[in-house]
Amino acid sequence: MEISKNSPEQKDKIHITGTEEVHEKSNNFQAGMNLVKVFVGIGIIMFPQQFQKSGWFLSLLAIIGVAALCNYAMYLLIKVAEKEEKPGMTLLDLCRMTNGIRLAITS
């Protein structure tokens, strides 16, 4: 098995002769999205077990509480967008405006 770097443009790619696999380094956005997928997947798999352990009442109360918080956060984002009154504003523009440079780095 031989590992070769073909050119300076492909310095992030590793080609292994004899196979068709090409491994590329991921950027910050791809790594972040991979973490989100892992956390969502674990949450979906563990949801029934945690629902069983905490009981019907507490589980439903937690779900309703989280849904209310998400709804309120979206309401605040809509109010900020209405206050700015910029035509053609996207969700990414709104997030950059409310979160500053931290979000601009990841996109």
N, C-alpha and C positions, 0 to 999 in steps of 0.2 A: 504494500500500500504506500503510495507516494503522495505527499501533500505539497502543493505548489501554489505560489502566488503569481498570477499571470501578468499583471501590470499594476502600475501605481494607482490607476483608477479603481481597481478591484482590491484594494488593500484590506477592505472589510469583509471580503468574501473568501471562504476557504473552499477550494476545490479538491476533492479526493478522487484520484483517478481510479477507474474500475467501478465506480458507482455513479448514479445520476443525482446524488444529493448535493445541494449547494447551501451552505450555512452562512447566513448574513447576520451581522450585528443589528440589533434592534435599536431604534432611537428612543428618546424619552417618552414620546406619546405611545408608541407600541408597547413599551414596558409597563406604562401606567394602565393601558387598556387591558393588558394581560392580567395585572393584579385585580382590576375590577371584575373581570370574568371569573377569576378564581374565587373572589369573595362572594359574588352572586351565586356561583355554582354551589359553594359550601352552604350558603344560606338556604338555597332551595332543597338541598339534600337533607339538611338538619332541621328544616322547618317542622315536619310532623313530630319528630322526637321532642323538640322543645315545646311544641304546642301541648303534647301529652304531659310533659313534666311540670309545666307551669299551670295547667288547668285551663278550662274553657273561659272562665271569667277574666283572669289576668291576661290571657293571650288575646282575647278580643279587645280588652281595654288597651293593651299595648299597640295592637294593629290600628285601632281607631285613633289613638294618640299620635302615632307616627304619621298616619294619613293626614291628620289635622295640621301637624307641623309642616309637612310637605305642601299642603294646600296654602297655608299662610305664607310660606316662602315664595311660592309662585305668585301669590297675590301682591307681595311686596315688589317682586321683579316687574310685574305688569304696571304697578303704580310708578316705578322709576322710569319705565319706558314711556309711559304717558306724559310724565313730567318733562322729559327730554324733547319730545315731539320732533324727532328726526325721522324723515321718511326713509324707508328701506332699511331700518335698523334690524339686524339679525340678532339671534340669541347670543352668538359669539361676541358681537359688538357690545351687547348689554352686559355680558359677563366680564368683558375686558374693562368696561367703564366702572362696574361695581367692585371688581377685584383688583384692578390695577395691573401692574407689570407682571405679577406672579402668573396670571393666566396667559398673558401674551407670550411668555417663554415656552409654554407647553404646546401652543398651537402652531 
